[in-house]
């Protein structure tokens, strides 16, 4: 039997609601599948923790997390705590210290959801975006000078290293070679306007592509690529982008397949030297927290990605198939036009899994 230890960080707002449902699905899989067992340790690190302690997590937080097999995060953010405090105090340190340099975000239209793009089907909308997750535009290098004067200024530096760029590109080409529908990589760029980092990025796209004789690639300016996500998403296969461009593209990707309520993400350390972290893309939505109307599908989709990463693709696939069955029966939360509660959606998926796999 494979045993895995999971760190649960429900976080703020609806993070608590959706992690509860995701855990319920994981427990159902374990009860059905004799080859998987999970143990959980929950941490209360959040904006509420920050209000009490002055930090998003304790000083030894990363040390306490490093030996887990995976981290399951709900969401962080709450009024009164600036976003840059919550982000840089918890989420980004985990991503960086644990070398989670791959951010995976599927852009997949599940059966039972209608895309806002007229005429586009689940066959047209099925690709993946790989976002570089450790450097790029989110470098934390820069600063403020002359604050509060007429000379007030801010500088933010982007950092693109050979190691950082090569490893994310190689991951993208590997994925296109193994699982891509077209064995094609589309790399987001803006080398016509950003004249140092983006030509550097483009150069390494060409170099890495030479290692993959059966994979094609092209570089597309980010503005045009955003338009192509809307006008011809069926041409996409594996999309790879820098930290900022990937962040923007994946929110657009979520919008064209049903919204942030169903959008999952995985922060991956491919070498498994550190735990990877799985989190829904949506925020903490404190205005609806505890009301039972938050959509748990993004969180549940994260459990599928987690199981796939841990070496159980059959269970991962069963969760996606079950989500589609539930969507087609319209057992959905209000954001998707339904009347089901957060808990009812989770329960229905669990019951379906028992029937499918039991």
N, C-alpha and C positions, 0 to 999 in steps of 0.2 A: 504494500500500500504506500502511496505517495502522501507524505504529510507536509503541509505548508503552514508557516506561521504568518499571520497577517496583522499589520498595524492599522487600526481604524482611526481616522481623524475626521469625524463628522463635520467639525468646523462650525460655521455660522448659518443662521437662517434655515433655508430648506435643505442645506447640506445634511442636517440631522435627519430630516424626513426621508431623503432619497437613499442615504447610506443604509438606513434601517431596512428598506425594501431590497436593496442590493444584497445585503447580508442574508436576508430571507431566501433569496434565490440561490446563493452559494450553499446555504445549509440544505436546501432541497436537493441540489446536485449531489452533495456529499451523502445524503441519506439514500439516494437512489444508486449512486455509483460506488461500489465497494472499494474502488481503487484510489479514492481521494478522501483525505481528512484535513480539516482546517482547525487551527486554533487562533483565537483573536486576543489582541490587547488593545484596548481603547484609550485614546489620549484626548484630553479636553482642550487641546491647544486651539485657540480661536481669538476673535476680537474680544470676547468676554474675558478670556484668560488675560489678554493684554490689558484690559481695564483694571484687572486686579493686581497684575504683576509687573506691568510696564514693558512686557515683551510678548511676542506671539508664541514663543515656546521657551522652555528653560535653557540655560547655557549648555547643558549636556544633551539637548534634544536629539541632535544628529547622532551622537554616540548611542543613544537609546534605540534609535531606529535602524542602525546599520546592519544588524544581524537578522532582521526579518526577511522573509522571502518576497513579500510585496507590501505596498502601502496603498490603502484605499481611502481616498480623500473625498469629502463632500463638497464644500465650498468655503471660501473665506471672504470676509468683507461685511462691514456693518457701519451704519451711520455714526459719525463721531470719531471713527478711526480712519485716517486718510488711506486711500487705496495703496499708495506706495509704501506705507508702513506695514499693512497686512501682507502685501505681496513680497516685499523684500525681507520681511521678518519670518516667513514660514515657507511659502511655496518655492521661491527662487533658491534659497539656500539648500533645500532638499534636492531640487533638480541639479544644482551645480556640484555640491559636495559629493553626491552619489553618481556623478557622471551620467545623468540621464539625458544624453545629448541627442537622442532621437525622440521627437514628439510625433506620434502617429494619430492622425485624425481621418477616419473614413468619411467619404462623401458618398453615401449610399441611400437611395430612396427605397425604404422598406415597403413591401407590399401592404396595402391598406392605407397608405398616405398618398395624398395627391400633391404633387409639386406645384408651386406657384408658376412654374414655367409651363405654359400651355403646350400640351401634346407630348411632353417628355415623360417617359416611363421608367420603371426600375431597370430596364435594360440600358437606357441612356445615361442614367445617373448612378454610376457605380465605379468609383475610383478612389484613390487614397492620396492624401497630402502628407508629406514628410517635412516637418519643420525642424530646422536646426535649433537646438534648445538650450545651448550653453553660452553662446557668445554673440557675434553679430552686432545688431543695433542695440541690444539690451546688455551692454557691456559694464555698466556702472562706473565708467571712466569719464570724468568731466567734473564740472562744478559750477558754482556761482561766484561772481565777483561784483563788487560795488553795489551790493544789494541795498535797495532803498534810496539810491541816488539816481541822477540822470544818466549815469554810466552803467546802470544795472545790466548784467549780461549773464547768459548761461551757455555752457559748452557741454555737449554730449558726444563722446567719441564712439565710433563703431570699431569693433575689433574682429577681423577675419584672419584666422591663422591657417596655415597649410594643413595642420593636423585636424583642426575643427572642420574645415571645408571638405577635405578628402574623406573623412570618415562618414559624414552625413551623405555625401554623394555616392560613396561606395555602397552604403546601405540601400540607397534608392535604386541603384543599378542592380544590386543583388535581388531586391524585391521584384523589380520588373522582369528579371531573368527567370525567377522561380514561379511567381504568382501573377505577373501582369497579363492582362488579356491581350495586349498588343505588343508587349515587350518594348515599351517606349517610355522614356523619361522626359518630362517637360520641366525645365528649370526656370524659375522666376528670376528676372534680372531687372536692372534699370541702368545699364551701362552707358546709355546715351546721356544720362543726367548726373549719375554718381560715378565720378571718373577714376576712382582708385579701387575701392572695394569691389565694385560690381564687375569691372573687367578682370580682376583677380579671380572672382567667382566663376566667370564665364570660361576663363582659361582652364580651370581645373575641371569644369564640366567636360570639356573636350578631351583633357588628358585621361580622366577616369573612363570615359566612354571607350577609349582605345583598348581597355582591358576586357571589354564585353563585345565581342564581334557580332553577337546575335541580338543586341539591344541597340535601338536607335534613340536619338535624343535631339532636342532643340531647346534653345533659350528664347524666352518670350518676355518682353517688357511687362512689368507688373500691371500697368494700366490696361494694356491689351489683354493680358491673361485674365484679369478680373472680368472684362467684357466677354471673353470666351467661356468663362464659367457659366455665364448666362445664355449666350447665343449658341454655343456648340459644346456643351459638356460631354457629349457622347464621344468626343475626340480625345478625352483625357484618359490616362492610364495610371501612371505614377507621377505625381507632381512633387517637386522638391524645391524648397525655398528657405531663405534666410529667416532668422528669428522673427523680425518684424513683418516681413512679407508673408511668411507662413501664418502668423497670427491673424492677419487681416483676411487672407484668402480662406482660412478655415471657418471664420464666422460667416463669410459669404457662402461657403459650401454648405454650412448648416442651414442657412436661410432657404436655399433652393431645394432642400430635401425635407423640410418640415419644421425647421426652427431649432433654437438652442435647447429646447426641452428634450430633444432626442439625441443630441450630439455628444458622443463620448470622446475621450482622449486617453492616450497612454504615453507616459514619460518613461522611455526605455533605456536601461543600461544593457546594451546587447551582450556584453561579455558576462553578465550576471555576477560581477564582482560586488555589486551593491544591489539593494532592492530597487525594483522599478515601481512607479507610482501611477495609479489609475484614478482618473477624476473626470466627472462630467464637465463639459465646456461652460455650461451656464453658471451664472453667479449665485450669490446667496439669497437673492430676492427676499429680503427680510419682511417686505410688506405682505407676503403670503405665507410666511413660515408658520407651521403649526396649524394651518387651516385645512389641511388634507386635500389641497388641490394642486400641489406641485407634481409635475410629470416625473415619474421615477425611471422612465425608459432610458435616459442617457446614463444614469447610474447603473442600471441593469445591463446595458450594453457594455459598460466598463468591466463588469464581472466576466462577460464573454471574452473580452480582450485579455483580461488577466489570466483566465484559464488557458487560453491559447498560448500565452507567453510561458506559462508554467508547464506546458507540454501535454495539454489535454484538449486538442482541437475538436474532438467529437462532441464533448460537452459544450464547448464554446459555440459550435455550430447549432446545437440543439436549442440554446438560449435564443439565438437570432431567429431561428425558424419559429419558435414559440412566440416571440414578440410579434412576428408578422401575423401569426394566427390570431392573436389577441387584437391587433390593429384591425384586421379584416372583419372581426366581430364587433368592432367599434366599442370595445371596452377601453375607453381612453379618458384622460383628464380634460378639463375645460379648454386648455390651450389648443387642443386638437379637435375641439367641437363636441366633446363628449360630456358625460355627467358623472363618470366614475371618480372615486377618490384615489388618492395616492396609494392607500393601503389596499383598496379593491383591485387596482391594476396589479400590484405585487402579488396578491393572493391568487388572482386568476392565472397569472403566469406560472406560479408554483404548481397549481392544480393541473395545468396543461402539461407541465414538465413531468409530473408524476404519471400522467396517462401515456405520454410519449415514450418515456424511458423506463417506467416501472415494470 
